[in-house]
Amino acid sequence: MARYRFHATNGYECVFDAEGKEIRLPDRSPERLVRRAGEVARDVMRRLDGREDWSAWHVSVHDLTGRRVLVRPFV
């Protein structure tokens, strides 16, 4: 199992994940990272309620060395 951090940004504003989440990647499949990125996007949209345009936002997933391993748009 490895720990990943899921940061959300639109290029100007950022919601940083300082704690991260332990995720097991069977057969190096990113499916679980994609699922968690979707959960993070929905959580950020709830917390920053009142915005209508999420098209510039994405979740950037990083391993503990800081290497970006996945980028998923909010919408």
CHARMM internal coordinates of N, CA and C (Angstrom, degrees):
IC EDIT
DIST 1 N 1 CA 1.4353
DIST 1 CA 1 C 1.5257
ANGL 1 N 1 CA 1 C 108.17
DIST 1 C 2 N 1.3048
ANGL 1 CA 1 C 2 N 115.78
DIHE 1 N 1 CA 1 C 2 N 143.51
DIST 2 N 2 CA 1.4636
ANGL 1 C 2 N 2 CA 120.85
DIHE 1 CA 1 C 2 N 2 CA 179.41
DIST 2 CA 2 C 1.5268
ANGL 2 N 2 CA 2 C 109.03
DIHE 1 C 2 N 2 CA 2 C -127.97
DIST 2 C 3 N 1.3089
ANGL 2 CA 2 C 3 N 115.69
DIHE 2 N 2 CA 2 C 3 N 155.58
DIST 3 N 3 CA 1.4678
ANGL 2 C 3 N 3 CA 121.03
DIHE 2 CA 2 C 3 N 3 CA 178.33
DIST 3 CA 3 C 1.5228
ANGL 3 N 3 CA 3 C 108.56
DIHE 2 C 3 N 3 CA 3 C -98.56
DIST 3 C 4 N 1.3285
ANGL 3 CA 3 C 4 N 115.04
DIHE 3 N 3 CA 3 C 4 N 135.29
DIST 4 N 4 CA 1.4551
ANGL 3 C 4 N 4 CA 122.35
DIHE 3 CA 3 C 4 N 4 CA 178.35
DIST 4 CA 4 C 1.5209
ANGL 4 N 4 CA 4 C 109.17
DIHE 3 C 4 N 4 CA 4 C -126.86
DIST 4 C 5 N 1.3213
ANGL 4 CA 4 C 5 N 115.06
DIHE 4 N 4 CA 4 C 5 N 150.05
DIST 5 N 5 CA 1.4645
ANGL 4 C 5 N 5 CA 121.36
DIHE 4 CA 4 C 5 N 5 CA 175.91
DIST 5 CA 5 C 1.5248
ANGL 5 N 5 CA 5 C 108.57
DIHE 4 C 5 N 5 CA 5 C -110.10
DIST 5 C 6 N 1.3306
ANGL 5 CA 5 C 6 N 115.52
DIHE 5 N 5 CA 5 C 6 N 140.34
DIST 6 N 6 CA 1.4552
ANGL 5 C 6 N 6 CA 122.68
DIHE 5 CA 5 C 6 N 6 CA -174.58
DIST 6 CA 6 C 1.5283
ANGL 6 N 6 CA 6 C 108.46
DIHE 5 C 6 N 6 CA 6 C -120.35
DIST 6 C 7 N 1.3294
ANGL 6 CA 6 C 7 N 116.37
DIHE 6 N 6 CA 6 C 7 N 97.62
DIST 7 N 7 CA 1.4627
ANGL 6 C 7 N 7 CA 121.99
DIHE 6 CA 6 C 7 N 7 CA -178.70
DIST 7 CA 7 C 1.5262
ANGL 7 N 7 CA 7 C 108.96
DIHE 6 C 7 N 7 CA 7 C -97.55
DIST 7 C 8 N 1.3281
ANGL 7 CA 7 C 8 N 116.06
DIHE 7 N 7 CA 7 C 8 N 142.03
DIST 8 N 8 CA 1.4623
ANGL 7 C 8 N 8 CA 120.88
DIHE 7 CA 7 C 8 N 8 CA 177.77
DIST 8 CA 8 C 1.5227
ANGL 8 N 8 CA 8 C 108.80
DIHE 7 C 8 N 8 CA 8 C -115.06
DIST 8 C 9 N 1.3295
ANGL 8 CA 8 C 9 N 116.24
DIHE 8 N 8 CA 8 C 9 N 137.15
DIST 9 N 9 CA 1.4650
ANGL 8 C 9 N 9 CA 119.60
DIHE 8 CA 8 C 9 N 9 CA -178.86
DIST 9 CA 9 C 1.5314
ANGL 9 N 9 CA 9 C 111.09
DIHE 8 C 9 N 9 CA 9 C -155.51
DIST 9 C 10 N 1.3102
ANGL 9 CA 9 C 10 N 114.07
DIHE 9 N 9 CA 9 C 10 N 156.69
DIST 10 N 10 CA 1.4641
ANGL 9 C 10 N 10 CA 120.57
DIHE 9 CA 9 C 10 N 10 CA 170.54
DIST 10 CA 10 C 1.5304
ANGL 10 N 10 CA 10 C 109.65
DIHE 9 C 10 N 10 CA 10 C -115.38
DIST 10 C 11 N 1.3018
ANGL 10 CA 10 C 11 N 116.81
DIHE 10 N 10 CA 10 C 11 N 10.53
DIST 11 N 11 CA 1.4584
ANGL 10 C 11 N 11 CA 122.24
DIHE 10 CA 10 C 11 N 11 CA -178.56
DIST 11 CA 11 C 1.5146
ANGL 11 N 11 CA 11 C 113.07
DIHE 10 C 11 N 11 CA 11 C 96.78
DIST 11 C 12 N 1.3440
ANGL 11 CA 11 C 12 N 116.92
DIHE 11 N 11 CA 11 C 12 N -17.36
DIST 12 N 12 CA 1.4614
ANGL 11 C 12 N 12 CA 122.14
DIHE 11 CA 11 C 12 N 12 CA 179.44
DIST 12 CA 12 C 1.5257
ANGL 12 N 12 CA 12 C 111.13
DIHE 11 C 12 N 12 CA 12 C -120.18
DIST 12 C 13 N 1.3135
ANGL 12 CA 12 C 13 N 115.18
DIHE 12 N 12 CA 12 C 13 N -40.98
DIST 13 N 13 CA 1.4543
ANGL 12 C 13 N 13 CA 121.53
DIHE 12 CA 12 C 13 N 13 CA 179.33
DIST 13 CA 13 C 1.5235
ANGL 13 N 13 CA 13 C 108.16
DIHE 12 C 13 N 13 CA 13 C -111.16
DIST 13 C 14 N 1.3315
ANGL 13 CA 13 C 14 N 116.36
DIHE 13 N 13 CA 13 C 14 N 149.91
DIST 14 N 14 CA 1.4654
ANGL 13 C 14 N 14 CA 120.15
DIHE 13 CA 13 C 14 N 14 CA -179.70
DIST 14 CA 14 C 1.5206
ANGL 14 N 14 CA 14 C 110.58
DIHE 13 C 14 N 14 CA 14 C -137.18
DIST 14 C 15 N 1.3112
ANGL 14 CA 14 C 15 N 114.91
DIHE 14 N 14 CA 14 C 15 N 143.76
DIST 15 N 15 CA 1.4584
ANGL 14 C 15 N 15 CA 122.48
DIHE 14 CA 14 C 15 N 15 CA 169.79
DIST 15 CA 15 C 1.5219
ANGL 15 N 15 CA 15 C 104.39
DIHE 14 C 15 N 15 CA 15 C -119.05
DIST 15 C 16 N 1.3348
ANGL 15 CA 15 C 16 N 116.19
DIHE 15 N 15 CA 15 C 16 N 106.49
DIST 16 N 16 CA 1.4551
ANGL 15 C 16 N 16 CA 121.61
DIHE 15 CA 15 C 16 N 16 CA -174.60
DIST 16 CA 16 C 1.5237
ANGL 16 N 16 CA 16 C 111.75
DIHE 15 C 16 N 16 CA 16 C -89.70
DIST 16 C 17 N 1.2973
ANGL 16 CA 16 C 17 N 115.34
DIHE 16 N 16 CA 16 C 17 N 142.79
DIST 17 N 17 CA 1.4574
ANGL 16 C 17 N 17 CA 123.22
DIHE 16 CA 16 C 17 N 17 CA 175.83
DIST 17 CA 17 C 1.5284
ANGL 17 N 17 CA 17 C 107.32
DIHE 16 C 17 N 17 CA 17 C -103.77
DIST 17 C 18 N 1.3284
ANGL 17 CA 17 C 18 N 116.48
DIHE 17 N 17 CA 17 C 18 N 95.33
DIST 18 N 18 CA 1.4623
ANGL 17 C 18 N 18 CA 120.84
DIHE 17 CA 17 C 18 N 18 CA -177.52
DIST 18 CA 18 C 1.5241
ANGL 18 N 18 CA 18 C 112.59
DIHE 17 C 18 N 18 CA 18 C -78.42
DIST 18 C 19 N 1.3175
ANGL 18 CA 18 C 19 N 116.77
DIHE 18 N 18 CA 18 C 19 N -25.34
DIST 19 N 19 CA 1.4672
ANGL 18 C 19 N 19 CA 121.13
DIHE 18 CA 18 C 19 N 19 CA -176.17
DIST 19 CA 19 C 1.5281
ANGL 19 N 19 CA 19 C 113.08
DIHE 18 C 19 N 19 CA 19 C -88.57
DIST 19 C 20 N 1.3127
ANGL 19 CA 19 C 20 N 116.66
DIHE 19 N 19 CA 19 C 20 N -43.57
DIST 20 N 20 CA 1.4556
ANGL 19 C 20 N 20 CA 120.46
DIHE 19 CA 19 C 20 N 20 CA -177.72
DIST 20 CA 20 C 1.5163
ANGL 20 N 20 CA 20 C 112.44
DIHE 19 C 20 N 20 CA 20 C 80.79
DIST 20 C 21 N 1.3234
ANGL 20 CA 20 C 21 N 115.70
DIHE 20 N 20 CA 20 C 21 N -178.17
DIST 21 N 21 CA 1.4650
ANGL 20 C 21 N 21 CA 121.90
DIHE 20 CA 20 C 21 N 21 CA -178.12
DIST 21 CA 21 C 1.5165
ANGL 21 N 21 CA 21 C 108.49
DIHE 20 C 21 N 21 CA 21 C -143.97
DIST 21 C 22 N 1.3295
ANGL 21 CA 21 C 22 N 115.43
DIHE 21 N 21 CA 21 C 22 N 135.58
DIST 22 N 22 CA 1.4660
ANGL 21 C 22 N 22 CA 121.43
DIHE 21 CA 21 C 22 N 22 CA 175.43
DIST 22 CA 22 C 1.5280
ANGL 22 N 22 CA 22 C 108.96
DIHE 21 C 22 N 22 CA 22 C -75.69
DIST 22 C 23 N 1.3123
ANGL 22 CA 22 C 23 N 116.11
DIHE 22 N 22 CA 22 C 23 N 125.99
DIST 23 N 23 CA 1.4636
ANGL 22 C 23 N 23 CA 120.67
DIHE 22 CA 22 C 23 N 23 CA -179.30
DIST 23 CA 23 C 1.5162
ANGL 23 N 23 CA 23 C 109.04
DIHE 22 C 23 N 23 CA 23 C -137.62
DIST 23 C 24 N 1.3022
ANGL 23 CA 23 C 24 N 114.99
DIHE 23 N 23 CA 23 C 24 N 132.60
DIST 24 N 24 CA 1.4681
ANGL 23 C 24 N 24 CA 121.41
DIHE 23 CA 23 C 24 N 24 CA 176.04
DIST 24 CA 24 C 1.5264
ANGL 24 N 24 CA 24 C 107.47
DIHE 23 C 24 N 24 CA 24 C -93.76
DIST 24 C 25 N 1.3189
ANGL 24 CA 24 C 25 N 115.98
DIHE 24 N 24 CA 24 C 25 N 130.55
DIST 25 N 25 CA 1.4592
ANGL 24 C 25 N 25 CA 121.27
DIHE 24 CA 24 C 25 N 25 CA 179.76
DIST 25 CA 25 C 1.5211
ANGL 25 N 25 CA 25 C 109.43
DIHE 24 C 25 N 25 CA 25 C -112.00
DIST 25 C 26 N 1.3297
ANGL 25 CA 25 C 26 N 117.12
DIHE 25 N 25 CA 25 C 26 N 93.04
DIST 26 N 26 CA 1.4642
ANGL 25 C 26 N 26 CA 119.04
DIHE 25 CA 25 C 26 N 26 CA 177.83
DIST 26 CA 26 C 1.5242
ANGL 26 N 26 CA 26 C 110.68
DIHE 25 C 26 N 26 CA 26 C -67.34
DIST 26 C 27 N 1.3060
ANGL 26 CA 26 C 27 N 116.67
DIHE 26 N 26 CA 26 C 27 N 134.78
DIST 27 N 27 CA 1.4726
ANGL 26 C 27 N 27 CA 121.86
DIHE 26 CA 26 C 27 N 27 CA 178.19
DIST 27 CA 27 C 1.5264
ANGL 27 N 27 CA 27 C 113.11
DIHE 26 C 27 N 27 CA 27 C 53.61
DIST 27 C 28 N 1.3321
ANGL 27 CA 27 C 28 N 115.81
DIHE 27 N 27 CA 27 C 28 N 29.71
DIST 28 N 28 CA 1.4717
ANGL 27 C 28 N 28 CA 121.67
DIHE 27 CA 27 C 28 N 28 CA 178.46
DIST 28 CA 28 C 1.5274
ANGL 28 N 28 CA 28 C 113.21
DIHE 27 C 28 N 28 CA 28 C 56.43
DIST 28 C 29 N 1.3184
ANGL 28 CA 28 C 29 N 117.79
DIHE 28 N 28 CA 28 C 29 N 24.44
DIST 29 N 29 CA 1.4584
ANGL 28 C 29 N 29 CA 122.98
DIHE 28 CA 28 C 29 N 29 CA 178.15
DIST 29 CA 29 C 1.5315
ANGL 29 N 29 CA 29 C 109.58
DIHE 28 C 29 N 29 CA 29 C -79.86
DIST 29 C 30 N 1.3315
ANGL 29 CA 29 C 30 N 118.18
DIHE 29 N 29 CA 29 C 30 N 129.15
DIST 30 N 30 CA 1.4654
ANGL 29 C 30 N 30 CA 120.12
DIHE 29 CA 29 C 30 N 30 CA -178.05
DIST 30 CA 30 C 1.5329
ANGL 30 N 30 CA 30 C 113.67
DIHE 29 C 30 N 30 CA 30 C -82.48
DIST 30 C 31 N 1.3206
ANGL 30 CA 30 C 31 N 118.10
DIHE 30 N 30 CA 30 C 31 N 8.77
DIST 31 N 31 CA 1.4708
ANGL 30 C 31 N 31 CA 121.22
DIHE 30 CA 30 C 31 N 31 CA -175.26
DIST 31 CA 31 C 1.5250
ANGL 31 N 31 CA 31 C 112.72
DIHE 30 C 31 N 31 CA 31 C -53.25
DIST 31 C 32 N 1.3063
ANGL 31 CA 31 C 32 N 117.73
DIHE 31 N 31 CA 31 C 32 N -43.36
DIST 32 N 32 CA 1.4679
ANGL 31 C 32 N 32 CA 120.96
DIHE 31 CA 31 C 32 N 32 CA -179.02
DIST 32 CA 32 C 1.5272
ANGL 32 N 32 CA 32 C 111.76
DIHE 31 C 32 N 32 CA 32 C -69.33
DIST 32 C 33 N 1.3301
ANGL 32 CA 32 C 33 N 116.57
DIHE 32 N 32 CA 32 C 33 N -33.67
DIST 33 N 33 CA 1.4676
ANGL 32 C 33 N 33 CA 119.39
DIHE 32 CA 32 C 33 N 33 CA 175.76
DIST 33 CA 33 C 1.5211
ANGL 33 N 33 CA 33 C 110.20
DIHE 32 C 33 N 33 CA 33 C -66.72
DIST 33 C 34 N 1.3239
ANGL 33 CA 33 C 34 N 116.74
DIHE 33 N 33 CA 33 C 34 N -41.30
DIST 34 N 34 CA 1.4656
ANGL 33 C 34 N 34 CA 121.61
DIHE 33 CA 33 C 34 N 34 CA 179.12
DIST 34 CA 34 C 1.5278
ANGL 34 N 34 CA 34 C 109.95
DIHE 33 C 34 N 34 CA 34 C -62.77
DIST 34 C 35 N 1.3255
ANGL 34 CA 34 C 35 N 116.76
DIHE 34 N 34 CA 34 C 35 N -44.55
DIST 35 N 35 CA 1.4709
ANGL 34 C 35 N 35 CA 121.15
DIHE 34 CA 34 C 35 N 35 CA 179.86
DIST 35 CA 35 C 1.5279
ANGL 35 N 35 CA 35 C 110.55
DIHE 34 C 35 N 35 CA 35 C -61.49
DIST 35 C 36 N 1.3354
ANGL 35 CA 35 C 36 N 116.79
DIHE 35 N 35 CA 35 C 36 N -46.04
DIST 36 N 36 CA 1.4645
ANGL 35 C 36 N 36 CA 120.61
DIHE 35 CA 35 C 36 N 36 CA -179.55
DIST 36 CA 36 C 1.5290
ANGL 36 N 36 CA 36 C 110.93
DIHE 35 C 36 N 36 CA 36 C -65.84
DIST 36 C 37 N 1.3325
ANGL 36 CA 36 C 37 N 117.88
DIHE 36 N 36 CA 36 C 37 N -37.61
DIST 37 N 37 CA 1.4662
ANGL 36 C 37 N 37 CA 121.05
DIHE 36 CA 36 C 37 N 37 CA 177.30
DIST 37 CA 37 C 1.5283
ANGL 37 N 37 CA 37 C 110.08
DIHE 36 C 37 N 37 CA 37 C -60.36
DIST 37 C 38 N 1.3246
ANGL 37 CA 37 C 38 N 117.60
DIHE 37 N 37 CA 37 C 38 N -39.60
DIST 38 N 38 CA 1.4576
ANGL 37 C 38 N 38 CA 121.13
DIHE 37 CA 37 C 38 N 38 CA 176.58
DIST 38 CA 38 C 1.5159
ANGL 38 N 38 CA 38 C 111.94
DIHE 37 C 38 N 38 CA 38 C -63.75
DIST 38 C 39 N 1.3270
ANGL 38 CA 38 C 39 N 117.28
DIHE 38 N 38 CA 38 C 39 N -40.06
DIST 39 N 39 CA 1.4643
ANGL 38 C 39 N 39 CA 121.63
DIHE 38 CA 38 C 39 N 39 CA 177.51
DIST 39 CA 39 C 1.5266
ANGL 39 N 39 CA 39 C 110.30
DIHE 38 C 39 N 39 CA 39 C -63.07
DIST 39 C 40 N 1.3195
ANGL 39 CA 39 C 40 N 116.30
DIHE 39 N 39 CA 39 C 40 N -42.75
DIST 40 N 40 CA 1.4656
ANGL 39 C 40 N 40 CA 121.10
DIHE 39 CA 39 C 40 N 40 CA 179.52
DIST 40 CA 40 C 1.5250
ANGL 40 N 40 CA 40 C 109.80
DIHE 39 C 40 N 40 CA 40 C -63.76
DIST 40 C 41 N 1.3261
ANGL 40 CA 40 C 41 N 117.98
DIHE 40 N 40 CA 40 C 41 N -44.02
DIST 41 N 41 CA 1.4673
ANGL 40 C 41 N 41 CA 121.46
DIHE 40 CA 40 C 41 N 41 CA 179.40
DIST 41 CA 41 C 1.5301
ANGL 41 N 41 CA 41 C 110.58
DIHE 40 C 41 N 41 CA 41 C -59.63
DIST 41 C 42 N 1.3262
ANGL 41 CA 41 C 42 N 117.32
DIHE 41 N 41 CA 41 C 42 N -46.21
DIST 42 N 42 CA 1.4671
ANGL 41 C 42 N 42 CA 120.19
DIHE 41 CA 41 C 42 N 42 CA 179.83
DIST 42 CA 42 C 1.5329
ANGL 42 N 42 CA 42 C 111.25
DIHE 41 C 42 N 42 CA 42 C -63.21
DIST 42 C 43 N 1.3308
ANGL 42 CA 42 C 43 N 117.11
DIHE 42 N 42 CA 42 C 43 N -39.05
DIST 43 N 43 CA 1.4580
ANGL 42 C 43 N 43 CA 121.07
DIHE 42 CA 42 C 43 N 43 CA 178.85
DIST 43 CA 43 C 1.5297
ANGL 43 N 43 CA 43 C 111.24
DIHE 42 C 43 N 43 CA 43 C -64.94
DIST 43 C 44 N 1.3196
ANGL 43 CA 43 C 44 N 117.24
DIHE 43 N 43 CA 43 C 44 N -43.09
DIST 44 N 44 CA 1.4653
ANGL 43 C 44 N 44 CA 120.59
DIHE 43 CA 43 C 44 N 44 CA 178.96
DIST 44 CA 44 C 1.5250
ANGL 44 N 44 CA 44 C 110.08
DIHE 43 C 44 N 44 CA 44 C -64.54
DIST 44 C 45 N 1.3261
ANGL 44 CA 44 C 45 N 118.15
DIHE 44 N 44 CA 44 C 45 N -40.91
DIST 45 N 45 CA 1.4638
ANGL 44 C 45 N 45 CA 120.49
DIHE 44 CA 44 C 45 N 45 CA 178.67
DIST 45 CA 45 C 1.5270
ANGL 45 N 45 CA 45 C 111.11
DIHE 44 C 45 N 45 CA 45 C -63.24
DIST 45 C 46 N 1.3184
ANGL 45 CA 45 C 46 N 117.29
DIHE 45 N 45 CA 45 C 46 N -35.43
DIST 46 N 46 CA 1.4716
ANGL 45 C 46 N 46 CA 120.35
DIHE 45 CA 45 C 46 N 46 CA 176.77
DIST 46 CA 46 C 1.5245
ANGL 46 N 46 CA 46 C 110.77
DIHE 45 C 46 N 46 CA 46 C -68.77
DIST 46 C 47 N 1.3257
ANGL 46 CA 46 C 47 N 116.15
DIHE 46 N 46 CA 46 C 47 N -44.08
DIST 47 N 47 CA 1.4746
ANGL 46 C 47 N 47 CA 119.92
DIHE 46 CA 46 C 47 N 47 CA -176.86
DIST 47 CA 47 C 1.5181
ANGL 47 N 47 CA 47 C 112.50
DIHE 46 C 47 N 47 CA 47 C -70.44
DIST 47 C 48 N 1.3115
ANGL 47 CA 47 C 48 N 117.59
DIHE 47 N 47 CA 47 C 48 N -33.03
DIST 48 N 48 CA 1.4646
ANGL 47 C 48 N 48 CA 121.34
DIHE 47 CA 47 C 48 N 48 CA 179.60
DIST 48 CA 48 C 1.5208
ANGL 48 N 48 CA 48 C 109.57
DIHE 47 C 48 N 48 CA 48 C -102.78
DIST 48 C 49 N 1.3119
ANGL 48 CA 48 C 49 N 116.19
DIHE 48 N 48 CA 48 C 49 N 42.73
DIST 49 N 49 CA 1.4587
ANGL 48 C 49 N 49 CA 123.89
DIHE 48 CA 48 C 49 N 49 CA -176.94
DIST 49 CA 49 C 1.5283
ANGL 49 N 49 CA 49 C 111.38
DIHE 48 C 49 N 49 CA 49 C -54.09
DIST 49 C 50 N 1.3027
ANGL 49 CA 49 C 50 N 116.09
DIHE 49 N 49 CA 49 C 50 N 149.42
DIST 50 N 50 CA 1.4541
ANGL 49 C 50 N 50 CA 121.12
DIHE 49 CA 49 C 50 N 50 CA 177.24
DIST 50 CA 50 C 1.5134
ANGL 50 N 50 CA 50 C 113.37
DIHE 49 C 50 N 50 CA 50 C 105.01
DIST 50 C 51 N 1.2962
ANGL 50 CA 50 C 51 N 117.59
DIHE 50 N 50 CA 50 C 51 N -11.03
DIST 51 N 51 CA 1.4606
ANGL 50 C 51 N 51 CA 120.69
DIHE 50 CA 50 C 51 N 51 CA 176.90
DIST 51 CA 51 C 1.5209
ANGL 51 N 51 CA 51 C 108.88
DIHE 50 C 51 N 51 CA 51 C -87.63
DIST 51 C 52 N 1.3068
ANGL 51 CA 51 C 52 N 115.82
DIHE 51 N 51 CA 51 C 52 N 149.02
DIST 52 N 52 CA 1.4552
ANGL 51 C 52 N 52 CA 118.92
DIHE 51 CA 51 C 52 N 52 CA -179.29
DIST 52 CA 52 C 1.5228
ANGL 52 N 52 CA 52 C 113.17
DIHE 51 C 52 N 52 CA 52 C -111.03
DIST 52 C 53 N 1.3250
ANGL 52 CA 52 C 53 N 116.93
DIHE 52 N 52 CA 52 C 53 N -25.05
DIST 53 N 53 CA 1.4635
ANGL 52 C 53 N 53 CA 119.76
DIHE 52 CA 52 C 53 N 53 CA -175.83
DIST 53 CA 53 C 1.5281
ANGL 53 N 53 CA 53 C 110.17
DIHE 52 C 53 N 53 CA 53 C -111.15
DIST 53 C 54 N 1.3180
ANGL 53 CA 53 C 54 N 115.45
DIHE 53 N 53 CA 53 C 54 N 108.50
DIST 54 N 54 CA 1.4598
ANGL 53 C 54 N 54 CA 121.38
DIHE 53 CA 53 C 54 N 54 CA 178.90
DIST 54 CA 54 C 1.5303
ANGL 54 N 54 CA 54 C 110.91
DIHE 53 C 54 N 54 CA 54 C -107.51
DIST 54 C 55 N 1.3160
ANGL 54 CA 54 C 55 N 117.62
DIHE 54 N 54 CA 54 C 55 N 11.36
DIST 55 N 55 CA 1.4691
ANGL 54 C 55 N 55 CA 120.96
DIHE 54 CA 54 C 55 N 55 CA -172.57
DIST 55 CA 55 C 1.5294
ANGL 55 N 55 CA 55 C 113.45
DIHE 54 C 55 N 55 CA 55 C -64.81
DIST 55 C 56 N 1.3150
ANGL 55 CA 55 C 56 N 118.71
DIHE 55 N 55 CA 55 C 56 N -25.50
DIST 56 N 56 CA 1.4678
ANGL 55 C 56 N 56 CA 121.09
DIHE 55 CA 55 C 56 N 56 CA -178.87
DIST 56 CA 56 C 1.5297
ANGL 56 N 56 CA 56 C 112.18
DIHE 55 C 56 N 56 CA 56 C -90.03
DIST 56 C 57 N 1.3273
ANGL 56 CA 56 C 57 N 117.42
DIHE 56 N 56 CA 56 C 57 N -7.90
DIST 57 N 57 CA 1.4610
ANGL 56 C 57 N 57 CA 121.06
DIHE 56 CA 56 C 57 N 57 CA -175.91
DIST 57 CA 57 C 1.5191
ANGL 57 N 57 CA 57 C 111.88
DIHE 56 C 57 N 57 CA 57 C -85.48
DIST 57 C 58 N 1.3312
ANGL 57 CA 57 C 58 N 115.42
DIHE 57 N 57 CA 57 C 58 N 145.70
DIST 58 N 58 CA 1.4589
ANGL 57 C 58 N 58 CA 121.64
DIHE 57 CA 57 C 58 N 58 CA 174.48
DIST 58 CA 58 C 1.5270
ANGL 58 N 58 CA 58 C 109.77
DIHE 57 C 58 N 58 CA 58 C -150.13
DIST 58 C 59 N 1.3129
ANGL 58 CA 58 C 59 N 114.83
DIHE 58 N 58 CA 58 C 59 N 160.94
DIST 59 N 59 CA 1.4606
ANGL 58 C 59 N 59 CA 121.66
DIHE 58 CA 58 C 59 N 59 CA 175.15
DIST 59 CA 59 C 1.5184
ANGL 59 N 59 CA 59 C 107.16
DIHE 58 C 59 N 59 CA 59 C -103.78
DIST 59 C 60 N 1.3046
ANGL 59 CA 59 C 60 N 115.52
DIHE 59 N 59 CA 59 C 60 N 126.03
DIST 60 N 60 CA 1.4583
ANGL 59 C 60 N 60 CA 122.52
DIHE 59 CA 59 C 60 N 60 CA 178.87
DIST 60 CA 60 C 1.5276
ANGL 60 N 60 CA 60 C 107.90
DIHE 59 C 60 N 60 CA 60 C -108.32
DIST 60 C 61 N 1.3230
ANGL 60 CA 60 C 61 N 116.62
DIHE 60 N 60 CA 60 C 61 N 119.38
DIST 61 N 61 CA 1.4673
ANGL 60 C 61 N 61 CA 122.27
DIHE 60 CA 60 C 61 N 61 CA -175.28
DIST 61 CA 61 C 1.5282
ANGL 61 N 61 CA 61 C 108.69
DIHE 60 C 61 N 61 CA 61 C -101.19
DIST 61 C 62 N 1.3426
ANGL 61 CA 61 C 62 N 115.11
DIHE 61 N 61 CA 61 C 62 N 130.16
DIST 62 N 62 CA 1.4645
ANGL 61 C 62 N 62 CA 120.94
DIHE 61 CA 61 C 62 N 62 CA -176.94
DIST 62 CA 62 C 1.5255
ANGL 62 N 62 CA 62 C 110.26
DIHE 61 C 62 N 62 CA 62 C -128.72
DIST 62 C 63 N 1.3252
ANGL 62 CA 62 C 63 N 115.40
DIHE 62 N 62 CA 62 C 63 N 144.82
DIST 63 N 63 CA 1.4658
ANGL 62 C 63 N 63 CA 118.47
DIHE 62 CA 62 C 63 N 63 CA 172.35
DIST 63 CA 63 C 1.5304
ANGL 63 N 63 CA 63 C 107.85
DIHE 62 C 63 N 63 CA 63 C -82.10
DIST 63 C 64 N 1.3122
ANGL 63 CA 63 C 64 N 117.37
DIHE 63 N 63 CA 63 C 64 N 179.30
DIST 64 N 64 CA 1.4687
ANGL 63 C 64 N 64 CA 119.89
DIHE 63 CA 63 C 64 N 64 CA -174.71
DIST 64 CA 64 C 1.5196
ANGL 64 N 64 CA 64 C 114.16
DIHE 63 C 64 N 64 CA 64 C -71.94
DIST 64 C 65 N 1.3308
ANGL 64 CA 64 C 65 N 117.80
DIHE 64 N 64 CA 64 C 65 N -11.63
DIST 65 N 65 CA 1.4665
ANGL 64 C 65 N 65 CA 119.59
DIHE 64 CA 64 C 65 N 65 CA 174.14
DIST 65 CA 65 C 1.5256
ANGL 65 N 65 CA 65 C 110.63
DIHE 64 C 65 N 65 CA 65 C -84.79
DIST 65 C 66 N 1.3481
ANGL 65 CA 65 C 66 N 116.91
DIHE 65 N 65 CA 65 C 66 N -6.57
DIST 66 N 66 CA 1.4554
ANGL 65 C 66 N 66 CA 121.21
DIHE 65 CA 65 C 66 N 66 CA -178.79
DIST 66 CA 66 C 1.5178
ANGL 66 N 66 CA 66 C 113.53
DIHE 65 C 66 N 66 CA 66 C 95.24
DIST 66 C 67 N 1.3215
ANGL 66 CA 66 C 67 N 116.96
DIHE 66 N 66 CA 66 C 67 N -2.27
DIST 67 N 67 CA 1.4623
ANGL 66 C 67 N 67 CA 121.14
DIHE 66 CA 66 C 67 N 67 CA -179.41
DIST 67 CA 67 C 1.5272
ANGL 67 N 67 CA 67 C 109.52
DIHE 66 C 67 N 67 CA 67 C -72.63
DIST 67 C 68 N 1.3333
ANGL 67 CA 67 C 68 N 116.00
DIHE 67 N 67 CA 67 C 68 N 128.30
DIST 68 N 68 CA 1.4612
ANGL 67 C 68 N 68 CA 120.36
DIHE 67 CA 67 C 68 N 68 CA 177.81
DIST 68 CA 68 C 1.5193
ANGL 68 N 68 CA 68 C 108.69
DIHE 67 C 68 N 68 CA 68 C -75.57
DIST 68 C 69 N 1.3242
ANGL 68 CA 68 C 69 N 116.32
DIHE 68 N 68 CA 68 C 69 N 127.69
DIST 69 N 69 CA 1.4605
ANGL 68 C 69 N 69 CA 120.81
DIHE 68 CA 68 C 69 N 69 CA -176.97
DIST 69 CA 69 C 1.5221
ANGL 69 N 69 CA 69 C 112.89
DIHE 68 C 69 N 69 CA 69 C -113.97
DIST 69 C 70 N 1.3503
ANGL 69 CA 69 C 70 N 117.32
DIHE 69 N 69 CA 69 C 70 N -13.24
DIST 70 N 70 CA 1.4631
ANGL 69 C 70 N 70 CA 120.02
DIHE 69 CA 69 C 70 N 70 CA -178.22
DIST 70 CA 70 C 1.5196
ANGL 70 N 70 CA 70 C 109.27
DIHE 69 C 70 N 70 CA 70 C -164.51
DIST 70 C 71 N 1.3185
ANGL 70 CA 70 C 71 N 116.73
DIHE 70 N 70 CA 70 C 71 N 144.09
DIST 71 N 71 CA 1.4600
ANGL 70 C 71 N 71 CA 122.76
DIHE 70 CA 70 C 71 N 71 CA 171.91
DIST 71 CA 71 C 1.5241
ANGL 71 N 71 CA 71 C 107.01
DIHE 70 C 71 N 71 CA 71 C -131.76
DIST 71 C 72 N 1.3383
ANGL 71 CA 71 C 72 N 116.03
DIHE 71 N 71 CA 71 C 72 N 127.58
DIST 72 N 72 CA 1.4720
ANGL 71 C 72 N 72 CA 120.95
DIHE 71 CA 71 C 72 N 72 CA -179.67
DIST 72 CA 72 C 1.5164
ANGL 72 N 72 CA 72 C 109.04
DIHE 71 C 72 N 72 CA 72 C -129.53
DIST 72 C 73 N 1.3437
ANGL 72 CA 72 C 73 N 118.27
DIHE 72 N 72 CA 72 C 73 N 127.44
DIST 73 N 73 CA 1.4629
ANGL 72 C 73 N 73 CA 120.25
DIHE 72 CA 72 C 73 N 73 CA 176.11
DIST 73 CA 73 C 1.5217
ANGL 73 N 73 CA 73 C 111.31
DIHE 72 C 73 N 73 CA 73 C -69.80
DIST 73 C 74 N 1.3268
ANGL 73 CA 73 C 74 N 116.31
DIHE 73 N 73 CA 73 C 74 N 154.03
DIST 74 N 74 CA 1.4523
ANGL 73 C 74 N 74 CA 120.74
DIHE 73 CA 73 C 74 N 74 CA 177.58
DIST 74 CA 74 C 1.5227
ANGL 74 N 74 CA 74 C 110.79
DIHE 73 C 74 N 74 CA 74 C -64.86
DIST 74 C 75 N 1.3214
ANGL 74 CA 74 C 75 N 116.85
DIHE 74 N 74 CA 74 C 75 N -44.86
DIST 75 N 75 CA 1.4795
ANGL 74 C 75 N 75 CA 121.03
DIHE 74 CA 74 C 75 N 75 CA -176.06
DIST 75 CA 75 C 1.5049
ANGL 75 N 75 CA 75 C 110.58
DIHE 74 C 75 N 75 CA 75 C -120.94
END
COOR INIT
IC SEED 1 N 1 CA 1 C
IC BUILD
